[in-house]
């Protein structure tokens, strides 16, 4: 784990004992800090050793003399009473990323890449990490992806920490001076936590405001992000990516797990980041070609009889599904996407997917939103199958698809009508594909419950 003498003998209250909270408690205790911890769940509190940690609710104790209240990014600071409570005692409310920032001075010389944006953070973070890893650079990724950063072992000299950072995490961070800070995009989101869209955007831009003047800012030149970053208070070294950096678009076919216009932008940002870190072009190109993607995000799960099966279960709204449809344009024989769509609806209508219906050969509607999607798509795409269950949709799509086609699970809906979460939905898709690939006559619906 990452520890620091900077925390020794200091007093912290930790609110929330999920993964990052527990990692924070353990790192602070190992650093010699005095820790008070709390979670409203009994089972979460049971994971803390009372011999080393005081169990008490920071909303109910005297916080005089505390050096910080460390909260989970999931705590809504705009409505939760902890912000006002800590302010009464003049105690800062921080997160584990701020503790990492404070611990950096005691770590072997290293660099930090911070990546934020409304969409594409996870893929870009994993891609930068992969490119560095394949180039032989010591690296780890954390923040909003992977293990909590304080739970990870410190990197040796020359290492690079690649952090995916949500706006919530940035809100709890005050001294993270990223060697490379990245803003992929900003679109309206999480407005229940912010007064308006401008407030949400300002949260993202703080990643640049914390940088030293000699560090790099990477942002999307073709969007409003360029103006926003350039107006940021600090003057930092600038870099930017476009929709087709240095003719890279012609090589995208060589990157199997980075298809679609959204992944072109993710790849472009990663190229700029790795260039700023000093990697050679051939090292970056090798990483792009060998990247395998993240589970449930345009994940290539199988190729069977010339048909590609893609798990994009993470696409829980039409804005997320649209780039997946765009990734597979028609070829010689016309449209080739067999689109599995539906679930628990978040919106009514086809939204951004409507622009890419020419790529759809057949749609297989499932879940609570299935009937509505069928109504919207009938007459707009060549074939609509009202499958209801995903196992039936996979079986029908596999029977109809021919070599060169793509069976794409990109539901444009939440999963909670039939599945625990999008991860379980994607796992089931993979299982159905495997079962039918082994035995086309199998009935995967028998064990689908």
KATANOR-V606446 format. One record per residue. N is the residue number from 1. RES is the residue in one small letter. OMEGA is omega in whole degrees, 0 to 359 (* if undefined). Layout:
N:RES:OMEGA
N:RES:OMEGA
This chain:
1:x:178
2:x:178
3:x:180
4:x:174
5:x:178
6:x:181
7:x:186
8:x:177
9:x:177
10:x:184
11:x:180
12:x:169
13:x:180
14:x:180
15:x:183
16:x:187
17:x:168
18:x:189
19:x:183
20:x:178
21:x:178
22:x:179
23:x:178
24:x:179
25:x:183
26:x:181
27:x:180
28:x:179
29:x:180
30:x:179
31:x:179
32:x:179
33:x:172
34:x:191
35:x:168
36:x:184
37:x:180
38:x:170
39:x:182
40:x:179
41:x:179
42:x:183
43:x:177
44:x:179
45:x:182
46:x:181
47:x:182
48:x:179
49:x:182
50:x:177
51:x:183
52:x:187
53:x:174
54:x:177
55:x:180
56:x:181
57:x:181
58:x:175
59:x:186
60:x:183
61:x:175
62:x:183
63:x:178
64:x:178
65:x:178
66:x:181
67:x:178
68:x:168
69:x:184
70:x:183
71:x:175
72:x:175
73:x:180
74:x:179
75:x:182
76:x:185
77:x:181
78:x:181
79:x:184
80:x:182
81:x:184
82:x:182
83:x:179
84:x:180
85:x:180
86:x:181
87:x:178
88:x:183
89:x:181
90:x:183
91:x:180
92:x:173
93:x:187
94:x:176
95:x:182
96:x:178
97:x:176
98:x:176
99:x:176
100:x:180
101:x:180
102:x:181
103:x:189
104:x:184
105:x:182
106:x:180
107:x:174
108:x:181
109:x:189
110:x:173
111:x:178
112:x:171
113:x:176
114:x:185
115:x:177
116:x:183
117:x:180
118:x:182
119:x:173
120:x:184
121:x:186
122:x:181
123:x:182
124:x:177
125:x:180
126:x:180
127:x:177
128:x:178
129:x:181
130:x:180
131:x:178
132:x:182
133:x:181
134:x:177
135:x:178
136:x:179
137:x:176
138:x:185
139:x:171
140:x:177
141:x:182
142:x:186
143:x:182
144:x:183
145:x:176
146:x:181
147:x:173
148:x:188
149:x:181
150:x:179
151:x:185
152:x:179
153:x:177
154:x:178
155:x:175
156:x:180
157:x:181
158:x:181
159:x:180
160:x:173
161:x:180
162:x:187
163:x:167
164:x:187
165:x:174
166:x:176
167:x:179
168:x:179
169:x:178
170:x:179
171:x:183
172:x:187
173:x:186
174:x:187
175:x:180
176:x:180
177:x:183
178:x:172
179:x:173
180:x:176
181:x:187
182:x:170
183:x:184
184:x:184
185:x:173
186:x:174
187:x:184
188:x:180
189:x:175
190:x:184
191:x:172
192:x:181
193:x:185
194:x:182
195:x:179
196:x:182
197:x:179
198:x:178
199:x:176
200:x:180
201:x:180
202:x:177
203:x:178
204:x:185
205:x:178
206:x:178
207:x:178
208:x:181
209:x:180
210:x:185
211:x:168
212:x:186
213:x:184
214:x:181
215:x:191
216:x:172
217:x:179
218:x:184
219:x:186
220:x:185
221:x:186
222:x:183
223:x:179
224:x:183
225:x:182
226:x:180
227:x:182
228:x:182
229:x:183
230:x:177
231:x:179
232:x:187
233:x:182
234:x:175
235:x:182
236:x:174
237:x:186
238:x:169
239:x:179
240:x:177
241:x:180
242:x:180
243:x:178
244:x:184
245:x:174
246:x:176
247:x:183
248:x:185
249:x:181
250:x:181
251:x:186
252:x:179
253:x:180
254:x:183
255:x:189
256:x:184
257:x:181
258:x:181
259:x:178
260:x:182
261:x:179
262:x:179
263:x:172
264:x:178
265:x:177
266:x:180
267:x:180
268:x:177
269:x:181
270:x:178
271:x:179
272:x:180
273:x:184
274:x:174
275:x:179
276:x:179
277:x:174
278:x:179
279:x:178
280:x:182
281:x:182
282:x:176
283:x:179
284:x:181
285:x:178
286:x:179
287:x:178
288:x:183
289:x:186
290:x:180
291:x:183
292:x:177
293:x:181
294:x:178
295:x:173
296:x:176
297:x:183
298:x:184
299:x:177
300:x:187
301:x:182
302:x:166
303:x:185
304:x:182
305:x:177
306:x:180
307:x:179
308:x:178
309:x:187
310:x:180
311:x:177
312:x:184
313:x:179
314:x:180
315:x:186
316:x:173
317:x:185
318:x:177
319:x:179
320:x:181
321:x:183
322:x:179
323:x:178
324:x:177
325:x:181
326:x:184
327:x:186
328:x:181
329:x:179
330:x:174
331:x:187
332:x:183
333:x:177
334:x:183
335:x:186
336:x:183
337:x:170
338:x:192
339:x:174
340:x:190
341:x:176
342:x:184
343:x:176
344:x:189
345:x:173
346:x:186
347:x:177
348:x:181
349:x:183
350:x:178
351:x:185
352:x:180
353:x:183
354:x:181
355:x:188
356:x:182
357:x:178
358:x:179
359:x:188
360:x:177
361:x:178
362:x:176
363:x:181
364:x:188
365:x:184
366:x:170
367:x:184
368:x:180
369:x:184
370:x:181
371:x:180
372:x:177
373:x:178
374:x:178
375:x:183
376:x:187
377:x:181
378:x:185
379:x:180
380:x:176
381:x:187
382:x:185
383:x:171
384:x:179
385:x:178
386:x:188
387:x:182
388:x:180
389:x:182
390:x:179
391:x:178
392:x:179
393:x:180
394:x:180
395:x:181
396:x:180
397:x:180
398:x:179
399:x:185
400:x:187
401:x:178
402:x:180
403:x:183
404:x:179
405:x:179
406:x:172
407:x:190
408:x:168
409:x:176
410:x:201
411:x:182
412:x:184
413:x:170
414:x:188
415:x:199
416:x:176
417:x:184
418:x:186
419:x:180
420:x:181
421:x:182
422:x:179
423:x:177
424:x:178
425:x:179
426:x:178
427:x:179
428:x:177
429:x:179
430:x:180
431:x:180
432:x:178
433:x:180
434:x:182
435:x:182
436:x:175
437:x:179
438:x:183
439:x:182
440:x:180
441:x:182
442:x:176
443:x:184
444:x:181
445:x:180
446:x:183
447:x:187
448:x:185
449:x:*
